[in-house]
Amino acid sequence: MRAMVTARPEPHRIVDNDGNAEPYHFQFSIDDRVALEAALEIADEVIAVGIGGDPARSSVRSALERGADRGIHVEYDPIDNVAAEKYATVLGRVVARDPPDAVVVGHASSFVGAEIATFTADRLNWPCATRTTELGQQALGTNVDVGADEIAIQRKLAIGHQEAIVVELPAVIGVDSGFTDPDRAPLDTVVAGQRADIETIPLADVMPRESRFSMSVGPVTIEDVTPNERWGRGRPPRTGTVEERIYRMLGRGSDEGSSAGEQIDTSPEEAAERVVTYLEEHQLL
C-alpha cells in the first residue's frame, strides 16, 4: 500500500520563564506528524508532500527524518498563507500524477486547516473519512471482513462517541490529533532522511494559471473587481499632463486646469464645514 501525507509547517515560538520570546520559526506541524505516524502504520511506502517555500521544504525534510520514504516539494514563494481551496487543488494534482492508495492529512493545523481533507477528496472525487482515531482491522473490534481495496477506520463523532466504518480505497483520511503521540525516530532513520533527495516541482508545472499572489487569495475572479467610483468616476482621465490627471483623479482639478488645492484661512470649525460641503457637492461622501 502507498500513502501520501501532507507536510505542512506551522509557526513555533518559545517563551522563557522571564517572559522573553524568541522570534517565530516554522516547524513540521504536530498534526501532520501524527498523520505521518498513521500513514507509516498502514503503508509500505509513504510519500511526504510539501507545498510552499522553504518552511514547506523543511517540513518535507522532517518527514523524511521521521520515516517517510520519499519527499515531494511543490515550490513557490508565498506572500501569505495559502488559501485552503488552492492548497487542496495543488495537492490533488500532485496525487493525480502518481495516485497512491490513500492521502493522509492531519485533521487540524494552524496552517491551512482541517478542511484540506474534504477539499482534496472533492478534487479527486474520492471517499473521505475525517477525525480518524484508529486504522486497520483493529478499528472494527469485530470479525467483519475487510476487502483488499478497503480499509477499516474508527472515527470520532463527538465526545465519548465513535463509529467504525469501512472505506473503499483510494481515499482521503483526515487523522485526529489524538490518534497517537509521535515519537522520535531511530538515529539511522534520521540520518537516512537527512541524506534523501527531495523531488522539487515548480508550482507552474502543477497549476500553470496560479501565481504566488493568487495562491493566497482563494476563489476570487475578475468579475468580483469593481471600479473605484470616487476616482475618475470609474475611468482614469486620459488627457492632459500627468500632474493634471492626478489632480482630477483626486478631485482637486478639472478639465479646464489643475490646482494644488485651496488654503482655507479661517477657524477650524468653519474650515471643516467648508470641506464637508465640498465633498458632498462632488459626491465624495
Contacts in CASP RR format, 6 or more apart in sequence:
PFRMAT RR
TARGET T0000
AUTHOR 0000-0000-0000
METHOD contacts of the structure
MODEL  1
MRAMVTARPEPHRIVDNDGNAEPYHFQFSIDDRVALEAALEIADEVIAVG
IGGDPARSSVRSALERGADRGIHVEYDPIDNVAAEKYATVLGRVVARDPP
DAVVVGHASSFVGAEIATFTADRLNWPCATRTTELGQQALGTNVDVGADE
IAIQRKLAIGHQEAIVVELPAVIGVDSGFTDPDRAPLDTVVAGQRADIET
IPLADVMPRESRFSMSVGPVTIEDVTPNERWGRGRPPRTGTVEERIYRML
GRGSDEGSSAGEQIDTSPEEAAERVVTYLEEHQLL
1 42 0 8 1.000
1 43 0 8 1.000
1 44 0 8 1.000
1 45 0 8 1.000
1 101 0 8 1.000
1 102 0 8 1.000
2 43 0 8 1.000
2 44 0 8 1.000
2 45 0 8 1.000
2 46 0 8 1.000
2 47 0 8 1.000
2 100 0 8 1.000
2 101 0 8 1.000
2 102 0 8 1.000
3 39 0 8 1.000
3 42 0 8 1.000
3 43 0 8 1.000
3 45 0 8 1.000
3 46 0 8 1.000
3 47 0 8 1.000
3 100 0 8 1.000
3 101 0 8 1.000
3 102 0 8 1.000
3 103 0 8 1.000
3 104 0 8 1.000
4 46 0 8 1.000
4 47 0 8 1.000
4 48 0 8 1.000
4 49 0 8 1.000
4 94 0 8 1.000
4 95 0 8 1.000
4 100 0 8 1.000
4 102 0 8 1.000
4 103 0 8 1.000
4 104 0 8 1.000
5 32 0 8 1.000
5 35 0 8 1.000
5 36 0 8 1.000
5 39 0 8 1.000
5 46 0 8 1.000
5 47 0 8 1.000
5 48 0 8 1.000
5 49 0 8 1.000
5 63 0 8 1.000
5 68 0 8 1.000
5 103 0 8 1.000
5 104 0 8 1.000
5 105 0 8 1.000
6 32 0 8 1.000
6 35 0 8 1.000
6 48 0 8 1.000
6 49 0 8 1.000
6 50 0 8 1.000
6 91 0 8 1.000
6 103 0 8 1.000
6 104 0 8 1.000
6 105 0 8 1.000
6 106 0 8 1.000
6 116 0 8 1.000
7 28 0 8 1.000
7 29 0 8 1.000
7 32 0 8 1.000
7 36 0 8 1.000
7 48 0 8 1.000
7 49 0 8 1.000
7 50 0 8 1.000
7 56 0 8 1.000
7 59 0 8 1.000
7 60 0 8 1.000
7 62 0 8 1.000
7 63 0 8 1.000
7 68 0 8 1.000
7 71 0 8 1.000
8 28 0 8 1.000
8 29 0 8 1.000
8 31 0 8 1.000
8 32 0 8 1.000
8 50 0 8 1.000
8 51 0 8 1.000
8 56 0 8 1.000
8 59 0 8 1.000
8 109 0 8 1.000
8 111 0 8 1.000
8 112 0 8 1.000
9 26 0 8 1.000
9 27 0 8 1.000
9 28 0 8 1.000
9 29 0 8 1.000
9 55 0 8 1.000
9 56 0 8 1.000
9 58 0 8 1.000
9 59 0 8 1.000
9 111 0 8 1.000
10 26 0 8 1.000
10 27 0 8 1.000
10 28 0 8 1.000
10 29 0 8 1.000
10 30 0 8 1.000
10 109 0 8 1.000
10 110 0 8 1.000
10 111 0 8 1.000
11 24 0 8 1.000
11 25 0 8 1.000
11 26 0 8 1.000
11 110 0 8 1.000
12 24 0 8 1.000
12 25 0 8 1.000
12 26 0 8 1.000
12 27 0 8 1.000
13 21 0 8 1.000
13 22 0 8 1.000
13 23 0 8 1.000
13 24 0 8 1.000
13 25 0 8 1.000
14 21 0 8 1.000
14 22 0 8 1.000
15 21 0 8 1.000
15 22 0 8 1.000
26 55 0 8 1.000
26 58 0 8 1.000
26 59 0 8 1.000
27 58 0 8 1.000
27 59 0 8 1.000
27 62 0 8 1.000
28 58 0 8 1.000
28 59 0 8 1.000
28 62 0 8 1.000
28 63 0 8 1.000
28 66 0 8 1.000
29 59 0 8 1.000
29 106 0 8 1.000
29 109 0 8 1.000
29 110 0 8 1.000
29 111 0 8 1.000
30 177 0 8 1.000
30 182 0 8 1.000
31 106 0 8 1.000
31 107 0 8 1.000
31 108 0 8 1.000
31 109 0 8 1.000
31 175 0 8 1.000
31 177 0 8 1.000
32 59 0 8 1.000
32 63 0 8 1.000
32 105 0 8 1.000
32 106 0 8 1.000
32 109 0 8 1.000
33 66 0 8 1.000
33 182 0 8 1.000
34 106 0 8 1.000
34 175 0 8 1.000
34 176 0 8 1.000
34 177 0 8 1.000
34 178 0 8 1.000
34 179 0 8 1.000
34 180 0 8 1.000
34 182 0 8 1.000
35 104 0 8 1.000
35 105 0 8 1.000
35 106 0 8 1.000
35 107 0 8 1.000
35 174 0 8 1.000
35 175 0 8 1.000
35 179 0 8 1.000
36 46 0 8 1.000
36 48 0 8 1.000
36 63 0 8 1.000
36 66 0 8 1.000
36 67 0 8 1.000
36 68 0 8 1.000
36 104 0 8 1.000
36 182 0 8 1.000
37 179 0 8 1.000
37 180 0 8 1.000
37 182 0 8 1.000
38 104 0 8 1.000
38 132 0 8 1.000
38 135 0 8 1.000
38 173 0 8 1.000
38 175 0 8 1.000
38 179 0 8 1.000
38 180 0 8 1.000
39 46 0 8 1.000
39 102 0 8 1.000
39 104 0 8 1.000
40 46 0 8 1.000
40 67 0 8 1.000
40 68 0 8 1.000
41 135 0 8 1.000
42 102 0 8 1.000
42 135 0 8 1.000
42 136 0 8 1.000
42 151 0 8 1.000
43 100 0 8 1.000
43 101 0 8 1.000
43 102 0 8 1.000
45 69 0 8 1.000
45 70 0 8 1.000
46 67 0 8 1.000
46 68 0 8 1.000
46 69 0 8 1.000
46 70 0 8 1.000
47 68 0 8 1.000
47 69 0 8 1.000
47 70 0 8 1.000
47 71 0 8 1.000
47 72 0 8 1.000
47 100 0 8 1.000
48 59 0 8 1.000
48 60 0 8 1.000
48 63 0 8 1.000
48 64 0 8 1.000
48 68 0 8 1.000
48 70 0 8 1.000
48 71 0 8 1.000
48 72 0 8 1.000
49 60 0 8 1.000
49 71 0 8 1.000
49 72 0 8 1.000
49 73 0 8 1.000
49 74 0 8 1.000
49 91 0 8 1.000
49 94 0 8 1.000
50 56 0 8 1.000
50 57 0 8 1.000
50 59 0 8 1.000
50 60 0 8 1.000
50 71 0 8 1.000
50 72 0 8 1.000
50 73 0 8 1.000
50 74 0 8 1.000
51 73 0 8 1.000
51 74 0 8 1.000
51 82 0 8 1.000
51 87 0 8 1.000
51 90 0 8 1.000
51 91 0 8 1.000
51 94 0 8 1.000
52 73 0 8 1.000
52 74 0 8 1.000
52 75 0 8 1.000
52 76 0 8 1.000
52 77 0 8 1.000
52 78 0 8 1.000
52 82 0 8 1.000
52 203 0 8 1.000
53 73 0 8 1.000
53 75 0 8 1.000
53 76 0 8 1.000
53 77 0 8 1.000
53 78 0 8 1.000
56 73 0 8 1.000
56 74 0 8 1.000
56 75 0 8 1.000
57 73 0 8 1.000
57 75 0 8 1.000
57 198 0 8 1.000
57 200 0 8 1.000
60 68 0 8 1.000
60 71 0 8 1.000
60 72 0 8 1.000
60 73 0 8 1.000
60 198 0 8 1.000
61 193 0 8 1.000
61 194 0 8 1.000
61 198 0 8 1.000
63 71 0 8 1.000
64 70 0 8 1.000
64 71 0 8 1.000
64 192 0 8 1.000
64 193 0 8 1.000
64 194 0 8 1.000
64 196 0 8 1.000
64 198 0 8 1.000
65 185 0 8 1.000
65 189 0 8 1.000
65 190 0 8 1.000
65 193 0 8 1.000
65 194 0 8 1.000
66 182 0 8 1.000
66 185 0 8 1.000
66 189 0 8 1.000
66 190 0 8 1.000
67 185 0 8 1.000
67 189 0 8 1.000
67 192 0 8 1.000
67 193 0 8 1.000
68 193 0 8 1.000
70 196 0 8 1.000
70 199 0 8 1.000
71 196 0 8 1.000
71 198 0 8 1.000
71 199 0 8 1.000
72 94 0 8 1.000
72 198 0 8 1.000
72 199 0 8 1.000
72 201 0 8 1.000
73 198 0 8 1.000
73 199 0 8 1.000
73 200 0 8 1.000
73 201 0 8 1.000
74 90 0 8 1.000
74 94 0 8 1.000
74 201 0 8 1.000
74 202 0 8 1.000
74 203 0 8 1.000
74 206 0 8 1.000
75 200 0 8 1.000
75 201 0 8 1.000
75 202 0 8 1.000
75 203 0 8 1.000
76 202 0 8 1.000
76 203 0 8 1.000
76 212 0 8 1.000
76 215 0 8 1.000
77 212 0 8 1.000
78 212 0 8 1.000
78 215 0 8 1.000
78 216 0 8 1.000
79 212 0 8 1.000
79 213 0 8 1.000
79 216 0 8 1.000
80 216 0 8 1.000
81 111 0 8 1.000
81 112 0 8 1.000
81 216 0 8 1.000
82 112 0 8 1.000
82 215 0 8 1.000
82 216 0 8 1.000
83 215 0 8 1.000
83 216 0 8 1.000
83 217 0 8 1.000
83 218 0 8 1.000
83 219 0 8 1.000
84 112 0 8 1.000
84 113 0 8 1.000
84 115 0 8 1.000
84 116 0 8 1.000
84 119 0 8 1.000
85 119 0 8 1.000
85 218 0 8 1.000
85 219 0 8 1.000
86 207 0 8 1.000
86 210 0 8 1.000
86 214 0 8 1.000
86 215 0 8 1.000
86 216 0 8 1.000
86 218 0 8 1.000
87 112 0 8 1.000
87 116 0 8 1.000
87 119 0 8 1.000
88 115 0 8 1.000
88 116 0 8 1.000
88 119 0 8 1.000
88 120 0 8 1.000
88 122 0 8 1.000
88 123 0 8 1.000
89 119 0 8 1.000
89 123 0 8 1.000
89 207 0 8 1.000
90 203 0 8 1.000
90 206 0 8 1.000
90 207 0 8 1.000
90 210 0 8 1.000
91 103 0 8 1.000
91 116 0 8 1.000
91 120 0 8 1.000
91 123 0 8 1.000
92 103 0 8 1.000
92 120 0 8 1.000
92 123 0 8 1.000
92 124 0 8 1.000
93 123 0 8 1.000
93 206 0 8 1.000
93 207 0 8 1.000
94 201 0 8 1.000
94 206 0 8 1.000
95 103 0 8 1.000
95 120 0 8 1.000
95 124 0 8 1.000
96 124 0 8 1.000
99 170 0 8 1.000
100 170 0 8 1.000
101 169 0 8 1.000
101 170 0 8 1.000
102 151 0 8 1.000
102 169 0 8 1.000
102 170 0 8 1.000
102 171 0 8 1.000
102 172 0 8 1.000
102 173 0 8 1.000
103 117 0 8 1.000
103 120 0 8 1.000
103 121 0 8 1.000
103 124 0 8 1.000
103 126 0 8 1.000
103 170 0 8 1.000
103 171 0 8 1.000
103 172 0 8 1.000
103 173 0 8 1.000
104 172 0 8 1.000
104 173 0 8 1.000
104 174 0 8 1.000
104 175 0 8 1.000
105 116 0 8 1.000
105 117 0 8 1.000
105 120 0 8 1.000
105 172 0 8 1.000
105 173 0 8 1.000
105 174 0 8 1.000
105 175 0 8 1.000
106 114 0 8 1.000
106 116 0 8 1.000
106 117 0 8 1.000
106 174 0 8 1.000
106 175 0 8 1.000
106 177 0 8 1.000
107 114 0 8 1.000
107 117 0 8 1.000
107 130 0 8 1.000
107 131 0 8 1.000
107 132 0 8 1.000
107 174 0 8 1.000
107 175 0 8 1.000
107 176 0 8 1.000
107 177 0 8 1.000
108 114 0 8 1.000
108 177 0 8 1.000
109 116 0 8 1.000
114 130 0 8 1.000
117 128 0 8 1.000
117 130 0 8 1.000
117 172 0 8 1.000
117 173 0 8 1.000
117 174 0 8 1.000
118 128 0 8 1.000
118 130 0 8 1.000
118 172 0 8 1.000
120 126 0 8 1.000
120 128 0 8 1.000
120 172 0 8 1.000
121 127 0 8 1.000
121 128 0 8 1.000
121 171 0 8 1.000
121 172 0 8 1.000
124 170 0 8 1.000
124 172 0 8 1.000
126 170 0 8 1.000
126 171 0 8 1.000
126 172 0 8 1.000
127 167 0 8 1.000
127 168 0 8 1.000
127 171 0 8 1.000
127 172 0 8 1.000
128 171 0 8 1.000
128 172 0 8 1.000
128 173 0 8 1.000
128 174 0 8 1.000
129 153 0 8 1.000
129 155 0 8 1.000
129 165 0 8 1.000
129 167 0 8 1.000
129 171 0 8 1.000
129 172 0 8 1.000
129 173 0 8 1.000
129 174 0 8 1.000
130 155 0 8 1.000
130 174 0 8 1.000
131 155 0 8 1.000
131 156 0 8 1.000
131 157 0 8 1.000
131 174 0 8 1.000
131 176 0 8 1.000
132 153 0 8 1.000
132 154 0 8 1.000
132 155 0 8 1.000
132 156 0 8 1.000
132 173 0 8 1.000
132 174 0 8 1.000
132 175 0 8 1.000
132 176 0 8 1.000
132 179 0 8 1.000
133 154 0 8 1.000
133 155 0 8 1.000
133 156 0 8 1.000
133 162 0 8 1.000
133 176 0 8 1.000
133 178 0 8 1.000
133 179 0 8 1.000
134 153 0 8 1.000
134 154 0 8 1.000
134 179 0 8 1.000
135 151 0 8 1.000
135 152 0 8 1.000
135 153 0 8 1.000
135 154 0 8 1.000
135 173 0 8 1.000
136 146 0 8 1.000
136 151 0 8 1.000
136 152 0 8 1.000
136 153 0 8 1.000
137 146 0 8 1.000
137 152 0 8 1.000
138 152 0 8 1.000
139 152 0 8 1.000
139 153 0 8 1.000
139 154 0 8 1.000
139 164 0 8 1.000
140 146 0 8 1.000
140 152 0 8 1.000
140 154 0 8 1.000
140 164 0 8 1.000
140 166 0 8 1.000
141 164 0 8 1.000
142 164 0 8 1.000
144 152 0 8 1.000
144 166 0 8 1.000
146 152 0 8 1.000
146 166 0 8 1.000
147 166 0 8 1.000
149 168 0 8 1.000
149 169 0 8 1.000
150 166 0 8 1.000
150 167 0 8 1.000
150 168 0 8 1.000
150 169 0 8 1.000
151 166 0 8 1.000
151 167 0 8 1.000
151 169 0 8 1.000
151 171 0 8 1.000
151 173 0 8 1.000
152 164 0 8 1.000
152 165 0 8 1.000
152 166 0 8 1.000
153 164 0 8 1.000
153 165 0 8 1.000
153 166 0 8 1.000
153 167 0 8 1.000
153 173 0 8 1.000
154 162 0 8 1.000
154 163 0 8 1.000
154 164 0 8 1.000
154 165 0 8 1.000
155 162 0 8 1.000
155 163 0 8 1.000
155 165 0 8 1.000
155 176 0 8 1.000
156 162 0 8 1.000
156 176 0 8 1.000
157 163 0 8 1.000
167 173 0 8 1.000
203 210 0 8 1.000
203 212 0 8 1.000
203 215 0 8 1.000
227 234 0 8 1.000
227 235 0 8 1.000
228 234 0 8 1.000
230 284 0 8 1.000
231 249 0 8 1.000
231 250 0 8 1.000
232 248 0 8 1.000
232 249 0 8 1.000
236 245 0 8 1.000
236 249 0 8 1.000
237 244 0 8 1.000
237 245 0 8 1.000
237 248 0 8 1.000
237 249 0 8 1.000
238 245 0 8 1.000
239 245 0 8 1.000
239 255 0 8 1.000
241 258 0 8 1.000
243 258 0 8 1.000
244 253 0 8 1.000
244 257 0 8 1.000
244 258 0 8 1.000
247 253 0 8 1.000
247 257 0 8 1.000
247 258 0 8 1.000
247 259 0 8 1.000
247 260 0 8 1.000
248 254 0 8 1.000
248 255 0 8 1.000
248 258 0 8 1.000
251 282 0 8 1.000
251 284 0 8 1.000
252 258 0 8 1.000
252 259 0 8 1.000
252 260 0 8 1.000
252 261 0 8 1.000
253 259 0 8 1.000
264 270 0 8 1.000
264 271 0 8 1.000
264 274 0 8 1.000
264 275 0 8 1.000
266 274 0 8 1.000
276 285 0 8 1.000
279 285 0 8 1.000
END
